[in-house]
Amino acid sequence: MHELSLHILDLLQNSAEAGASRVSLVVTEDTPQNLLAIYVEDNGKGIAEEMLEKIADPFTTTRTSRKVGLGLALLKATAESCGGNLEISSQPAVGTKVSASFRLDHIDLPPLGNIAATIMVFLTGRSGMVFSYRHCRDGKEYEFSSQGDKRLSEHPEFLIKVRGIIEAGIKSLK
């Protein structure tokens, strides 16, 4: 994937497909530590231990529509090729936590991409879901929460406003 935001969208969609009603996204950019980290946590159905052991294998998927699941495998490869790693922890009936880290100065690090648009796409039609987003950059922080706002599904034009609000929030971190 050409942008990390596409990996993020894949992680968020995995959470929704797992039946999560709460999803949290945290992006941390720490220049002094030379670290970019992405965390996604949900309260979905979780992943069984035997599946968790092979979850980043591209030929492992729980989907019945296809026999491959490339999302986590590609994210793991990207993280490792950029001096980072991918960690996944999960408990059935509790939820899943995914953490991906990257060296900020690595030549192969893809751009972060348009996080605001990614969130807007993810939130489309997801009324009732509580989604939170926190972006930290070198000590500054921006937070957004949907709080299950029904306007997200009932008024599509509201999502465009949300995208603008998030874009402004991210811009304020510079």
NORJO-V438088 format. One record per residue. N is the residue number from 1. RES is the residue in three letters. SS is DSSP state (helix for helix, strand for strand, loop for the rest). OMEGA is omega in whole degrees, 0 to 359 (* if undefined). NEAR is the number of other ideal C-beta (glycine too) atoms within 10 Angstrom. Layout:
n->N res->RES ss->SS omega->OMEGA near->NEAR
n->N res->RES ss->SS omega->OMEGA near->NEAR
This chain:
n->1 res->MET ss->loop omega->187 near->16
n->2 res->HIS ss->loop omega->180 near->8
n->3 res->GLU ss->strand omega->178 near->15
n->4 res->LEU ss->helix omega->180 near->24
n->5 res->SER ss->helix omega->177 near->22
n->6 res->LEU ss->helix omega->173 near->17
n->7 res->HIS ss->helix omega->180 near->25
n->8 res->ILE ss->helix omega->179 near->25
n->9 res->LEU ss->helix omega->178 near->20
n->10 res->ASP ss->helix omega->178 near->19
n->11 res->LEU ss->helix omega->180 near->24
n->12 res->LEU ss->helix omega->179 near->23
n->13 res->GLN ss->helix omega->175 near->14
n->14 res->ASN ss->helix omega->179 near->22
n->15 res->SER ss->helix omega->180 near->26
n->16 res->ALA ss->helix omega->180 near->17
n->17 res->GLU ss->helix omega->177 near->12
n->18 res->ALA ss->loop omega->176 near->18
n->19 res->GLY ss->loop omega->181 near->12
n->20 res->ALA ss->loop omega->173 near->24
n->21 res->SER ss->loop omega->176 near->15
n->22 res->ARG ss->strand omega->178 near->15
n->23 res->VAL ss->strand omega->180 near->27
n->24 res->SER ss->strand omega->176 near->19
n->25 res->LEU ss->strand omega->176 near->23
n->26 res->VAL ss->strand omega->175 near->17
n->27 res->VAL ss->strand omega->180 near->21
n->28 res->THR ss->strand omega->175 near->17
n->29 res->GLU ss->strand omega->183 near->17
n->30 res->ASP ss->strand omega->183 near->14
n->31 res->THR ss->loop omega->179 near->12
n->32 res->PRO ss->loop omega->179 near->8
n->33 res->GLN ss->loop omega->181 near->12
n->34 res->ASN ss->loop omega->188 near->12
n->35 res->LEU ss->strand omega->167 near->16
n->36 res->LEU ss->strand omega->181 near->24
n->37 res->ALA ss->strand omega->178 near->18
n->38 res->ILE ss->strand omega->179 near->24
n->39 res->TYR ss->strand omega->173 near->17
n->40 res->VAL ss->strand omega->179 near->23
n->41 res->GLU ss->strand omega->180 near->20
n->42 res->ASP ss->strand omega->176 near->27
n->43 res->ASN ss->loop omega->180 near->18
n->44 res->GLY ss->loop omega->186 near->22
n->45 res->LYS ss->loop omega->178 near->18
n->46 res->GLY ss->loop omega->184 near->20
n->47 res->ILE ss->loop omega->178 near->20
n->48 res->ALA ss->loop omega->185 near->13
n->49 res->GLU ss->helix omega->181 near->10
n->50 res->GLU ss->helix omega->177 near->7
n->51 res->MET ss->helix omega->181 near->14
n->52 res->LEU ss->helix omega->181 near->16
n->53 res->GLU ss->loop omega->183 near->11
n->54 res->LYS ss->loop omega->187 near->9
n->55 res->ILE ss->loop omega->181 near->21
n->56 res->ALA ss->loop omega->176 near->17
n->57 res->ASP ss->loop omega->183 near->13
n->58 res->PRO ss->loop omega->180 near->15
n->59 res->PHE ss->loop omega->177 near->10
n->60 res->THR ss->loop omega->176 near->15
n->61 res->THR ss->loop omega->175 near->17
n->62 res->THR ss->loop omega->181 near->13
n->63 res->ARG ss->loop omega->177 near->9
n->64 res->THR ss->loop omega->183 near->6
n->65 res->SER ss->loop omega->177 near->5
n->66 res->ARG ss->loop omega->186 near->8
n->67 res->LYS ss->loop omega->178 near->10
n->68 res->VAL ss->loop omega->177 near->12
n->69 res->GLY ss->loop omega->188 near->19
n->70 res->LEU ss->helix omega->188 near->14
n->71 res->GLY ss->helix omega->182 near->19
n->72 res->LEU ss->helix omega->178 near->22
n->73 res->ALA ss->helix omega->179 near->17
n->74 res->LEU ss->helix omega->178 near->16
n->75 res->LEU ss->helix omega->179 near->23
n->76 res->LYS ss->helix omega->180 near->21
n->77 res->ALA ss->helix omega->180 near->14
n->78 res->THR ss->helix omega->181 near->19
n->79 res->ALA ss->helix omega->182 near->24
n->80 res->GLU ss->helix omega->179 near->14
n->81 res->SER ss->helix omega->179 near->13
n->82 res->CYS ss->loop omega->176 near->21
n->83 res->GLY ss->loop omega->180 near->16
n->84 res->GLY ss->loop omega->178 near->22
n->85 res->ASN ss->loop omega->177 near->12
n->86 res->LEU ss->strand omega->177 near->20
n->87 res->GLU ss->strand omega->179 near->13
n->88 res->ILE ss->strand omega->173 near->18
n->89 res->SER ss->strand omega->184 near->13
n->90 res->SER ss->strand omega->173 near->20
n->91 res->GLN ss->strand omega->176 near->14
n->92 res->PRO ss->loop omega->179 near->14
n->93 res->ALA ss->loop omega->179 near->8
n->94 res->VAL ss->loop omega->180 near->12
n->95 res->GLY ss->strand omega->186 near->22
n->96 res->THR ss->strand omega->175 near->24
n->97 res->LYS ss->strand omega->177 near->15
n->98 res->VAL ss->strand omega->180 near->22
n->99 res->SER ss->strand omega->177 near->17
n->100 res->ALA ss->strand omega->179 near->25
n->101 res->SER ss->strand omega->184 near->19
n->102 res->PHE ss->strand omega->170 near->25
n->103 res->ARG ss->strand omega->183 near->16
n->104 res->LEU ss->loop omega->184 near->18
n->105 res->ASP ss->loop omega->182 near->12
n->106 res->HIS ss->loop omega->184 near->14
n->107 res->ILE ss->loop omega->182 near->6
n->108 res->ASP ss->loop omega->181 near->10
n->109 res->LEU ss->loop omega->177 near->18
n->110 res->PRO ss->loop omega->176 near->17
n->111 res->PRO ss->strand omega->179 near->9
n->112 res->LEU ss->loop omega->180 near->18
n->113 res->GLY ss->loop omega->185 near->17
n->114 res->ASN ss->loop omega->182 near->17
n->115 res->ILE ss->helix omega->181 near->23
n->116 res->ALA ss->helix omega->179 near->21
n->117 res->ALA ss->helix omega->178 near->15
n->118 res->THR ss->helix omega->179 near->24
n->119 res->ILE ss->helix omega->179 near->24
n->120 res->MET ss->helix omega->179 near->21
n->121 res->VAL ss->helix omega->181 near->15
n->122 res->PHE ss->helix omega->184 near->22
n->123 res->LEU ss->helix omega->181 near->22
n->124 res->THR ss->loop omega->177 near->11
n->125 res->GLY ss->loop omega->182 near->11
n->126 res->ARG ss->loop omega->180 near->18
n->127 res->SER ss->loop omega->178 near->13
n->128 res->GLY ss->loop omega->178 near->11
n->129 res->MET ss->loop omega->175 near->21
n->130 res->VAL ss->strand omega->181 near->16
n->131 res->PHE ss->strand omega->176 near->25
n->132 res->SER ss->strand omega->181 near->15
n->133 res->TYR ss->strand omega->176 near->25
n->134 res->ARG ss->strand omega->179 near->15
n->135 res->HIS ss->strand omega->180 near->21
n->136 res->CYS ss->strand omega->177 near->16
n->137 res->ARG ss->strand omega->175 near->17
n->138 res->ASP ss->loop omega->176 near->12
n->139 res->GLY ss->loop omega->176 near->9
n->140 res->LYS ss->strand omega->184 near->11
n->141 res->GLU ss->strand omega->174 near->13
n->142 res->TYR ss->strand omega->179 near->18
n->143 res->GLU ss->strand omega->175 near->11
n->144 res->PHE ss->strand omega->174 near->18
n->145 res->SER ss->strand omega->179 near->12
n->146 res->SER ss->loop omega->182 near->21
n->147 res->GLN ss->loop omega->179 near->10
n->148 res->GLY ss->loop omega->183 near->14
n->149 res->ASP ss->loop omega->182 near->18
n->150 res->LYS ss->loop omega->178 near->11
n->151 res->ARG ss->helix omega->181 near->14
n->152 res->LEU ss->helix omega->179 near->22
n->153 res->SER ss->helix omega->183 near->16
n->154 res->GLU ss->helix omega->182 near->9
n->155 res->HIS ss->loop omega->183 near->12
n->156 res->PRO ss->helix omega->179 near->12
n->157 res->GLU ss->helix omega->177 near->8
n->158 res->PHE ss->helix omega->179 near->16
n->159 res->LEU ss->helix omega->178 near->19
n->160 res->ILE ss->helix omega->176 near->11
n->161 res->LYS ss->helix omega->178 near->12
n->162 res->VAL ss->helix omega->179 near->19
n->163 res->ARG ss->helix omega->179 near->19
n->164 res->GLY ss->helix omega->179 near->12
n->165 res->ILE ss->helix omega->180 near->13
n->166 res->ILE ss->helix omega->178 near->21
n->167 res->GLU ss->helix omega->179 near->16
n->168 res->ALA ss->helix omega->179 near->11
n->169 res->GLY ss->helix omega->179 near->17
n->170 res->ILE ss->helix omega->180 near->19
n->171 res->LYS ss->helix omega->182 near->10
n->172 res->SER ss->loop omega->180 near->12
n->173 res->LEU ss->loop omega->183 near->14
n->174 res->LYS ss->loop omega->* near->7
